[in-house]
Amino acid sequence: MQTEITQDGDRRLHITRRFAAAPEAVWKAWTESELLEQWWAPRPWKAVTVAMDFRPGGAWRYYMESPEGARHYCRVDYETIVAGESFSARDAFTDEHGHAAEAFPNMHWQNRFSADGDGTLVTIDIDFATPESLQRIVEMGFKGGFTMAHGNLDELLAKQAVAGS
């Protein structure tokens, strides 16, 4: 399975990825902090939740930590949620207190989850305020990092399938 990341115009990234797991398992991996922490950051980095409230108007505050201890803080503000099917959110780099870091672009995510044979298709559109913001995220290594994180998610879902059998 491969993560497909394409540019749709000058302010949107379109991402698709099929996972060999039921939609319920993939949904949980995207919406429960204990599971997000196990796959969200590209290795050798790790994701650590500061606080999570998965509901419209709620937020996930977390940081990604390098093996040397460097931390990059982020905040995901949830807007809409259709349980098991989709959610939208605004994502931003922040300081350690959750205040948006103006020097970095923020992103608007629309995530959709659908059954695909015996697996799940995840479709994501990420919108940016300006073409420069999109380009900056790409230059920061988003495509490679997100693809690596999806590989981590594949591993997590496979472990869960083995544990459940």
C-alpha positions as CSV (number, residue, x, y, z in Angstrom):
1,M,0.0,0.0,0.0
2,Q,1.2,3.4,-0.9
3,T,0.4,6.9,0.3
4,E,-0.4,9.1,-2.7
5,I,0.1,12.8,-2.2
6,T,-0.7,15.2,-5.0
7,Q,-1.0,18.9,-5.3
8,D,-4.5,20.0,-6.3
9,G,-4.1,23.6,-7.4
10,D,-1.7,25.9,-5.5
11,R,-3.3,25.7,-2.1
12,R,-4.3,22.1,-1.6
13,L,-2.7,18.7,-1.0
14,H,-4.8,15.6,-1.8
15,I,-3.8,12.4,-0.1
16,T,-5.2,8.9,-0.4
17,R,-4.1,5.8,1.4
18,R,-5.6,2.3,1.7
19,F,-5.2,0.4,4.9
20,A,-5.6,-3.4,5.3
21,A,-7.9,-3.0,8.3
22,A,-11.6,-2.4,9.0
23,P,-12.9,1.2,9.0
24,E,-13.6,1.0,12.8
25,A,-9.9,0.2,13.5
26,V,-8.6,2.9,11.2
27,W,-11.1,5.5,12.7
28,K,-10.0,4.7,16.2
29,A,-6.3,5.0,15.2
30,W,-7.0,8.5,14.0
31,T,-9.2,9.6,16.9
32,E,-7.8,8.1,20.1
33,S,-4.7,9.7,21.6
34,E,-3.3,6.4,22.9
35,L,-3.3,5.1,19.3
36,L,-2.3,8.3,17.6
37,E,0.8,8.4,19.7
38,Q,1.9,5.0,18.3
39,W,2.0,6.1,14.7
40,W,1.6,9.9,14.1
41,A,5.3,10.9,14.2
42,P,7.8,9.6,11.6
43,R,10.4,7.5,13.3
44,P,12.7,8.0,15.2
45,W,10.5,10.8,16.4
46,K,7.5,10.1,18.7
47,A,4.2,11.9,19.3
48,V,3.2,12.7,22.9
49,T,-0.3,13.9,23.8
50,V,-0.6,16.9,26.1
51,A,-4.4,16.9,26.0
52,M,-7.1,15.5,23.8
53,D,-10.8,16.2,23.5
54,F,-12.2,14.6,20.3
55,R,-15.4,16.5,19.7
56,P,-16.5,19.5,17.6
57,G,-14.8,22.5,19.3
58,G,-12.3,20.2,21.1
59,A,-8.6,19.9,20.4
60,W,-5.6,17.6,20.4
61,R,-2.5,19.2,21.8
62,Y,0.6,17.2,21.3
63,Y,4.3,17.5,20.5
64,M,6.7,15.5,18.4
65,E,9.9,14.7,20.1
66,S,13.2,13.8,18.6
67,P,15.6,11.2,20.0
68,E,17.7,14.1,21.3
69,G,14.7,15.6,23.1
70,A,13.8,18.5,20.7
71,R,10.1,19.1,20.8
72,H,7.8,20.6,18.1
73,Y,4.4,21.4,19.6
74,C,1.1,21.3,17.6
75,R,-2.6,21.7,18.0
76,V,-5.5,20.2,16.1
77,D,-8.8,22.0,16.6
78,Y,-11.7,19.8,15.6
79,E,-14.5,21.4,13.7
80,T,-16.9,18.8,12.4
81,I,-17.1,15.1,13.2
82,V,-19.3,12.4,11.6
83,A,-18.5,9.4,13.7
84,G,-16.8,6.6,11.8
85,E,-16.9,8.6,8.5
86,S,-15.2,12.0,8.5
87,F,-13.8,14.9,10.5
88,S,-12.4,18.3,9.7
89,A,-9.9,20.2,11.8
90,R,-7.5,23.1,11.7
91,D,-3.9,22.2,12.5
92,A,-1.1,24.5,13.6
93,F,2.4,24.5,15.0
94,T,2.3,26.1,18.5
95,D,4.4,27.0,21.4
96,E,4.4,24.7,24.5
97,H,1.2,26.5,25.7
98,G,-0.8,25.7,22.6
99,H,-0.7,29.3,21.1
100,A,-0.2,29.2,17.3
101,A,3.3,29.9,16.1
102,E,2.7,32.6,13.4
103,A,6.0,31.8,11.7
104,F,4.6,28.5,10.5
105,P,1.7,27.8,8.2
106,N,-1.5,26.3,9.5
107,M,-3.6,23.8,7.6
108,H,-7.2,22.9,7.3
109,W,-7.8,19.1,7.1
110,Q,-10.8,17.2,5.8
111,N,-10.4,13.5,6.5
112,R,-12.8,10.8,5.1
113,F,-12.8,7.1,5.9
114,S,-14.7,4.6,3.7
115,A,-14.8,0.8,3.5
116,D,-12.8,-0.5,0.5
117,G,-13.1,-4.2,0.1
118,D,-11.6,-5.8,3.2
119,G,-9.8,-2.6,4.1
120,T,-10.3,1.2,4.5
121,L,-9.6,4.0,2.1
122,V,-8.6,7.3,3.8
123,T,-8.9,10.4,1.7
124,I,-7.6,13.7,3.0
125,D,-7.7,17.2,1.6
126,I,-5.4,19.7,3.3
127,D,-6.0,23.4,2.4
128,F,-3.6,26.2,2.9
129,A,-4.2,30.0,3.1
130,T,-1.5,30.8,0.5
131,P,0.6,28.9,-2.1
132,E,3.6,29.9,-0.1
133,S,2.2,28.1,3.0
134,L,1.7,24.9,1.0
135,Q,5.2,25.1,-0.4
136,R,6.7,25.7,3.0
137,I,5.1,22.6,4.5
138,V,6.4,20.5,1.5
139,E,9.9,21.9,2.0
140,M,9.7,21.0,5.7
141,G,9.4,17.3,4.6
142,F,5.7,16.8,5.0
143,K,5.3,14.3,2.2
144,G,8.1,12.0,3.4
145,G,7.2,12.3,7.0
146,F,3.5,11.6,6.5
147,T,4.2,8.7,4.3
148,M,6.5,7.3,7.0
149,A,3.8,7.8,9.6
150,H,1.3,5.8,7.5
151,G,3.8,3.0,7.5
152,N,3.8,3.2,11.3
153,L,0.0,3.0,11.1
154,D,0.2,-0.1,8.9
155,E,2.3,-1.8,11.6
156,L,0.0,-0.8,14.4
157,L,-3.1,-2.1,12.6
158,A,-1.3,-5.4,11.8
159,K,-0.4,-5.8,15.5
160,Q,-4.0,-5.1,16.5
161,A,-5.2,-7.7,14.0
162,V,-2.8,-10.3,15.4
163,A,-3.8,-9.5,19.0
164,G,-7.5,-9.7,18.1
165,S,-7.2,-13.1,16.4
